[in-house]
Amino acid sequence: MKVEIFSDVVCPWCYVGHARFARAAQEFRDKGGSIEVVMRPFQLSPDAPAEGEPVLEALERKFGPGASQMVTRVVDLAADDGLDLRFDRAISTSTLEAHRLVEVATGQGLGEEMAERLFRAHFTDGLNVGDPEVLAKLAAEVGVRDTGEGAAEVRDQIDRARRLGITGVPLFLFEGQFAVSGAQPLATLTAAIDEVAERVGETPIQQLATPGDGCDDGYCAV
């Protein structure tokens, strides 16, 4: 089974969804199933500057002085999944180069690992994932050799997401036909994997669950 995960590394719900899906996929493999996970790019803020700025400042500019209180829900839910989200450290930045690095890592069999490290770098470590020097260090940590390639593939996949009508992330696309959107509970993702295992061969994209929490067109409902 092939599952494509459309996400952005500065999307908090994508981080939560990524962690939950990783557990669901491992459960499926432990039962004897075979599942290939491919990370796909999506940019929530394509015009964000590479030099970056504190996330809370960006949120306050957009939503007002009470923006810091908006993050409480996602921080608490992420903690339940063992994730430490530090919005006080996070830096709003362009993610195009980060996506390119994930594309390179995917070609080396390390796409999931690279994406996870980028999520953690952004949300926990307070690193600027738009900074080439930061990306180089993170690639070395994961064991990825950055070939400098992947930019064209990233642009193609971002265009493909638009053609598929994807406006919010995370979105899990099973076999190019079945979709689950949002950071769904582990049980929902496990059930979706099992269901698709039985339904492969059916046609166009179908939602297998009511959309969960996610980020949409540059806005995160945190």
Steps between C-alpha positions, in 0.01 A plus 500: 500500500627847412405797716592856408499750787451861391629728775704806588777482758376818672145364539438384859214267405726344236754417770230338714356315201844383389573354844164323521522360149850368565358293785204382293729398214726308737201315642402401145852378427506306827189317378687398185386782272722693263466878484707761319480854635595790273520855633349764270544880522242763579575864580270678740685831460688495170594868537658464844855642505791256531660715772200427718327664795360371831179306441316673783577840346360382167189368675451819697527708184231286341268430794577765760659500849304196617660275240729328749194351673390341173784253504404340832274231351749366248784515754300292748391245239854469367627436852259205524682358196841556657581812298644818650367800306674823599330783319709741707806375307352420159601710200264577212694452177491378142484120479585455133859389566387277786262325261779463247715335765218257583474419128873423488469292818208307351723394213742362760232316697499756784205724416298428815804540724595829336148637534485404867833671568380817327177501701700465823752761392223753438264429788733384777851625426404845372715468188441687176420223251538750217869556579733301269757449777234361734371270228850372428552412867162327524568301184830383646327395823253283308767363267370669186744604229360820352551483125352844442227343288127468557377856439315413178339196662382710794342759269331221302356344815377835634323553166361147521356573843315797352368288214375243749314776682706472818465823698581378851754274666580244616338285235566128465444371147475123475581339166423829326129435561396527864560800723498564872554862600602652829689372803262212560512280811721193482197271488360683196828477312537132589147430376565693178813297426313175558207615286717605207682168518164343410382766254798559273385515142199728552488842336529865568611668822255437782507637853513208742436713809359837597785751461697556820711789623738637239643811343326661204624764254751660734275477808538258792194467722701456817 
